[in-house]
Amino acid sequence: MDRGRPGSKHHLIVDRNGTPLAVTLTGGNRHDVTQLLPLLDAIPRIRGLRGRPRHRPRRLFADRGYDYDKYRRILRHRGITPRIARRGVAHGSGLGKTRWVVERTFAWLHQFKRLRIRYERHADLHLGLLQLACSIICLRRLRPSS
């Protein structure tokens, strides 16, 4: 990882259909795994059938950037089964079948030019645009295509 990387990173948790559940923005020099727990905590409660609403996923699929035993233990303690690609193992973990959903959502986000190329100096403005883009994606997912 290039620690001197300028710019910003978008961190995202999506459901199995690619609908954004939580999003954060960090500097380009921050490691991805630092945002795992804040993203999990930011997932809103899911209302549905009677009883306690779900507020955490059953499984979490992630790439090699999140492969740390400490975080695997934390996820298991929270009742989440980690499905994280291992570092140092050849590609072909089989996670590509599920990880493409996240990559597709990133592609949807980067169709908004203001997110693809950051023009804002202030992070709060860029985060607002990022959240607005996630809202638009959610609206498009809810509205049936005509």
C-alpha positions in Angstrom: 0.0 0.0 0.0 1.3 3.5 -0.9 1.1 5.5 2.4 1.7 8.8 0.6 -1.2 8.4 -1.7 -3.2 11.7 -2.0 -6.9 11.9 -2.4 -9.7 10.0 -0.7 -11.2 6.5 -0.5 -14.8 5.5 -0.5 -15.6 2.6 1.9 -18.9 0.9 1.3 -21.1 -2.0 2.7 -23.8 -3.2 0.4 -26.5 -5.9 0.6 -26.6 -8.9 -1.8 -28.3 -6.8 -4.5 -25.8 -4.0 -4.4 -27.9 -1.5 -2.4 -25.6 0.7 -0.3 -26.2 0.2 3.5 -23.4 2.3 4.9 -20.7 4.5 3.4 -17.6 6.4 4.8 -14.9 8.6 3.4 -11.3 8.6 4.4 -8.0 9.9 3.2 -6.2 8.0 0.5 -3.4 7.0 2.9 -5.7 5.2 5.4 -5.8 1.4 5.4 -9.1 -0.2 4.4 -9.5 -2.3 7.6 -9.7 0.8 9.8 -13.2 1.4 8.5 -14.6 -2.1 8.9 -16.0 -1.7 12.4 -17.3 1.9 11.9 -19.1 0.7 8.7 -20.7 -2.3 10.5 -21.8 0.1 13.3 -23.4 2.5 10.8 -25.7 -0.1 9.2 -29.2 0.9 10.1 -31.6 -1.5 11.8 -33.7 -3.5 9.3 -37.4 -3.5 10.1 -39.5 -6.4 9.1 -41.3 -9.2 10.9 -42.2 -8.9 14.5 -39.4 -9.2 17.0 -36.0 -7.5 17.3 -34.9 -5.8 14.1 -31.7 -7.1 12.4 -28.9 -4.7 12.5 -26.0 -6.8 11.3 -25.4 -9.1 8.4 -25.1 -12.9 8.8 -22.0 -13.0 6.5 -19.4 -10.5 5.4 -17.6 -10.9 2.2 -14.4 -8.8 1.8 -11.2 -8.7 -0.1 -7.6 -9.2 1.1 -7.3 -5.7 2.6 -9.5 -6.9 5.5 -7.6 -10.2 6.2 -6.5 -9.8 9.8 -7.2 -12.4 12.5 -8.1 -9.7 15.0 -11.0 -8.5 12.8 -12.1 -12.1 12.0 -12.4 -12.7 15.8 -14.3 -9.5 16.3 -16.7 -10.4 13.5 -17.3 -13.9 14.9 -17.9 -12.4 18.3 -20.6 -10.2 16.8 -22.3 -13.2 15.2 -21.0 -12.5 11.7 -19.4 -15.2 9.6 -16.3 -13.6 7.9 -15.7 -14.6 4.3 -12.4 -12.8 3.6 -9.8 -13.7 1.0 -6.5 -14.7 2.5 -3.4 -12.6 2.0 -0.5 -14.5 0.4 -2.7 -17.1 -1.3 -3.0 -17.2 -5.0 -6.1 -15.7 -6.6 -9.1 -17.9 -7.1 -10.6 -17.9 -3.6 -14.1 -18.1 -5.2 -15.1 -14.7 -3.6 -15.3 -13.1 -7.0 -18.7 -14.6 -7.4 -20.0 -12.4 -4.6 -17.5 -9.5 -4.5 -18.5 -8.3 -8.0 -21.7 -6.9 -6.4 -19.6 -4.4 -4.4 -17.5 -3.5 -7.4 -20.6 -2.9 -9.5 -21.9 -0.5 -6.8 -18.6 1.3 -6.9 -19.1 1.6 -10.7 -22.5 3.0 -10.1 -21.1 5.6 -7.7 -18.3 6.6 -10.0 -20.8 7.3 -12.8 -21.3 10.6 -10.9 -18.4 12.7 -12.1 -18.1 14.6 -8.9 -17.2 11.4 -7.1 -14.9 10.0 -9.7 -12.8 13.1 -9.7 -12.8 15.0 -6.4 -13.1 18.7 -7.0 -14.1 19.7 -3.4 -11.5 20.8 -1.0 -13.6 20.0 2.1 -14.2 16.4 3.0 -17.7 17.1 4.4 -18.9 18.4 1.0 -17.5 15.3 -0.8 -19.1 13.0 1.8 -22.4 14.8 1.3 -22.2 14.2 -2.5 -21.2 10.5 -1.7 -24.3 10.1 0.5 -26.5 11.8 -2.1 -25.2 9.4 -4.8 -26.0 6.4 -2.5 -29.5 7.8 -2.0 -30.0 8.1 -5.7 -28.8 4.5 -6.2 -31.2 3.3 -3.5 -34.1 5.2 -5.1 -33.2 3.6 -8.5 -33.1 0.2 -6.9 -36.5 0.7 -5.3 -38.3 2.2 -8.3 -39.2 -0.4 -10.9 -37.6 0.4 -14.3 -40.1 1.5 -16.9 
